[in-house]
């Protein structure tokens, strides 16, 4: 996202160039991937380490806790040609031995990657670069060791590869598409031949979806700061304003695109193209009813949007809510609106305000309460 999907895509890009260099040269790299985390963990599922034939390392699976042990594991699987699933947790004898000092547990799947073992790698790299969604389903546990490392590459309408049986291929391709649509990465369990509701085979599905979108309406100084924050979080940022004198690329260098159009018209067109989904964040900063009310009327009627927020004072908020009710929006639809936008951080500057908006987007996505962690018991990371 990180959002999880975004973090995973960035992790892949971190190591993909190094891996492709080895792959194109006909060599074999040791690739270790976090496939499951339990309790606290320093890196999310999908975090990857690549060890090249010369010993160079790209990426990380634990931020340092077990890197040396995973490095050796990656070299071992290249030497013996056999993938391996290994669990790392805190050591009972010494918390600073081979274990996670945070007290969590991570499962690492290590495999040798070459043109022979992973012929689809270049296609996957091209899909990621072209913002085309793709999921990689890899067998990480099975009673028959010959199944380990087998994979399917699943797109919206395509499947490449085989796990070993038509039944398993059909079941896992179907489930992988579901995860891909949601932008999720997960370990799925099946019977040895792909039977649902059974155990014996585990498949790690890594979803690589295009970056989620952040649509910012209103070409003001706060929008520039928010565009910078959105890009930092991995969003594909669009700034839209009907005034060409303000909506210029020079004023918004961190935005992926700057559009001159009426916000409601642009939003309607994007929805019609299917370019807005459940990961999209919409931020209305125009401060002008003739722009923001029509835009919010469209946004709040879209069935699936991750976040809709609008800037304004308490007085502006009350007036805007009345206007939105006048155009027919219901209380249920209005309950989706973050207004006034952002968390209460005491922000004053555009940059501080952008942080408060980003913090609210994160909190809404993961169910965080926005309170200091010192005041909260239980898990730090939300699911």
N, C-alpha and C positions, 0 to 999 in steps of 0.2 A: 501496500500500500502505500503504516504506515503504516501512514497506512501501510499494512504489511506488503500488499502487492507492489507498491512503489519501492519499498526497500529491497525486495527481492530482485526487481528489474535492475536497480542500481548495482546490487551485488553481482549479478550476472555480467554486467558491462565491465565491472572492475577486473574480472578474471578472463573474460571471453577473448580479448586480444591475445593474451599470453597463450591460452589454450589453442586458439586457431593457428598461431605461429608454429607450435609443435605439430599439430594435426596436418597442416598443409605441407610440412617438411617430411611427412611420413613417419614421424616419431610417435612415441607413446608417453603420455603424461599420467601421473597419478592424480586423481581428482577425488577430494574428500568433501562431502556435503552434509550439512546439518539437516537431518530429516525429521527429527522429533526433539522437543524440549519439554522438560518436566520441572515445575517450580521456576525459580529464577534462572535465566540463562543469558550470557552476554551477547549472543548473536541469534537471530531468528532462523526458523527453518528456511532453507534455501541458501544460507551463507556457505560459501565455497572456498576451498583452498586448492590451488593447482601447483603441483610440483613438476617442473620440467625435467627432461632427461639430464640436463647439466646441473640440476640441484637447485635452480632458482625457484623462488616461491612467489606466487601472486595470491592475494586474498587472505582471508582469515576465517576460522570457524569458532574461535572462543575469545578473541581479543588478547590472547597470550597465555591463558591458563593451561591449555593442553596442546598448544601448537607443536611443541617438539615431539610429543608422542604421535600426533596425527601425521606429522611429517614422515616419521618412520613407517607408520601404517601405509601411507600413500606410496612410499618406495617399495614396501613389501608386496603390495598387490600388483605393482608393475612387474616385479621380479618373478612372482609365481603365477601371474595371469589370472588370479582368482579374486573376484570382488569379496568384500567383507563388511558386515555390519558390526559396529563396535559401540559399546556404551561407556561414557565417561561420567563419573559422578565424584562427589567429594570423597577423598581418601580417609578411611577410618584411622589410619596410623599417622598420617601427616597431611594436613589440609593443603600444604604447599607442595606435595608430591604430584603425581599425575592425577589431577582432579580439579574440580571447579571450586575455587575459594568462595564463590557466592552461595554454595550449598545446593545448586541445581544439578540437573542431569541432562546430558545431551546424547542423542544417538547419531553417530556418524556413519555414513555409508561411503566406503572408499572403493574405487574401481579404476582399472586401467582404461584410458580413453585414447583411441587411435582411429584411423580411417576404417579399420576392420571392425572395431567394436562399436563405433558410433558414426556410421556413414552419413547420418542426417545432420551432422553438426553445422555444416556450412548453410544449409537451408534454414536451420533454426536461427543462426546468426543473422541471415538476411531478413527473416520475419521480424526479429526483435528490432533491427535497425529500421525496418519499414513500418513499425508500429502495428504489425499484424499479430493478433492474439494467437498464442500457441502454448500447448501444455505438453510436458514430457512426463510420461508415466513409466517408472522404473521399478522392476521387481527387486526388493531389498531383503526379503526373507521368504524361504520356500523349503519344503521338505526335500525337494530335489535340487541339489546345488547347481545343476546345469541351468536352472531357470534364473539364477541370480544375475542381475545386470541386464536382462532382457528388457526391451523398452518399446513403448508406442509413442509416436509423436502425433499429437492430436490437434487439429485446427478446427475451425467452425464447421467445415464441411469435408475434412480430409482426415485420413488415418494412414500413417506410414510405420511399417515394422510389424512385429508380432511377438507376443509373449510365449507362445507355445501351443495355444489351442484357440479355435474359433470362439468357443464359449467364453474363455477368459478375455479375448480381444474385444468381443462385443460388450461385455459387462463393464470393463474398465474404460473403454473409449467413451461409453455413455456417461459414466460417472465423472470422467475427466472433463468432459464438455460442461457438465454442471459446475464443477469447480472453476473452470476457466471463465464461465459467464459471470461468476461472482467474484472473480479475481482472487481466488483463495488457493493456497497451497496446503496439502494435507497428506497424511498416511492413511490409506484405505485398506481394510481387511477383507479377505475372501477365503473360500475354500481353495484347496490346491489347484482346482481346475476353473477357478473363477466363480464358484458358487457363492451367492449372496447369503448373508446371515450365517456364514460359517467361518472357520479360522484355519490358518495354516500358511496362507500367503499374505504378505504385506507389500503394498505398492505405494511408492512415494510419487505423488503428482505435484509437479512444480509448474505453477501457472505463470506465464509471462504475458501479461496483458499490457496494452498501451497505457501510457501515463493517464491518470485521471485528469479531469479538466477543472480549472478554476476560472469562472466567468466573472469579471469585475466590470460593473457598469458605473460609469462616471469617471472622466479623465481628470481627477484632481490629485493633489499632492499625497493624500492618504492612499489613493490607488497605486501610485508609484511604489510606496513603501510596502503595500500588500502584495503587489506583483513580485517584488523581490523576495518576500517571505514565502509566497506560494511556490516560486521557482526553487527555493532552498528546500522545501518539503517534497519536491518531486512532481508538482503539478505542471500540466501544460496550460499556461496562463494566457487568457485572452482579455484584453481591455477594450471595451466598447463604449462609444459616446457619439451622439449625433452631431457634435460640433467639431468640424474638421480642424479648426485652429488649435484645439486642445488635444485631439486624438492623433498624436504623431508618434512614430517609433522613436524619435529622438528623446521624447519626454518619458518613454517607458522602455528603456533598454533591456530590462529583465523579462518583459513579456514576450511570449512566442509569437503573438500577433496582435496588432492594434487595428480595430475595425471602426470605420465611420458608418454608423447606422443608428436608427432608433432602437433602443434596447428591447422593447417588446417585439418589434418586427424581426430583429436578429434572433432573439430567443425562440420565437415561433418557427423560424426557418430552420434553426439548428435542431429543434425537437422533431421537425418533420423529416430531417435527414437521418434521424437516429443517432445524433452526435451528443446526446445528453443521456446519462445513465445514472445508476444508483451510487456512483462514486463522485458525481459532479458536485462542486461547491459553487453556489451563486451568491455573490456579494454585491449589493446595490448601495452605491455611495453617492448618488447623484444630488441628494438634498433638494430635489425639485419634484413636486407632485406630478407634473405633466410627463416626467420620465419614469419616476419610480413606481407610481401606482399601476400604470399599464404593464410594466415589466413584472411586478410582483403578482399581478392578476394571472399572467401567463405561467410564471414560475410555480406558484402555489397550486396550480391545477395539473402540473406534471405529475404523473403517478409515482416516479421514483427519482428523487434527488437527495443526495447525501445531506446537504446543508443549504439553507436559504437565510441570509441575514441582510439587514438593512440598517444604514446609519441614520442617526438623528437624535435630537434631544427628547426628553420625556414629553414635552409639549408637541413636538413634531410627531412622535410616536402615536399619541392619542388622536391627533388629527388624521394621520395616515390610516389608522385602524378604522376610523369612521368612514373614510373614503373607500377602503377596501370592502367594508360591509355594504356600502351603497352600490358597488358594482356586482354584488351577489355572492361574495366569498363567505363561506360558513365558518363557524367557530372551530370546527375540526380542521378545516384548511388553514385557518389563521394560526392554529396552535403549532404548526410546523415552522413558523417564522421566528427567527432570532432577532428581536427588536426591543431595545436598542442593541446593536451588534456588539459582540465581544464579551469577554469575561471582565469582572471588576478587578483590574490590576492597578487602578489609579492612573491609567495611561493619559498622557497629555500630548506628546509629539506624534507625528504620523508614524514613526517607526515603533514607538511603544504601542500605539493603537493597533498597528498591524500584528504585533506579537499577541495582543489580547484577542484579536479575531482568530488568528491561527490556533491559539490555545483553546478557544471555544469549539472550533471545528474538530480538533483532536479529541476533546472531551466528549462531544456528542457522538463521535464515531465509536469510541471505545467504552462509553458509559462512565467516564470519569466525573467526579464531582467538582473538580476545580479547587479543592481545598489543599492546603499544604500537607505534604506526606507525613510530616511530624504529627499531624492531628488525625491521621487515618491508620486504622489497624487492618491487617490482612494483606492481600496481594497488592504488589506495586503495579504489576502489569495486568491490564484488563483484557478479556477475550471478547 
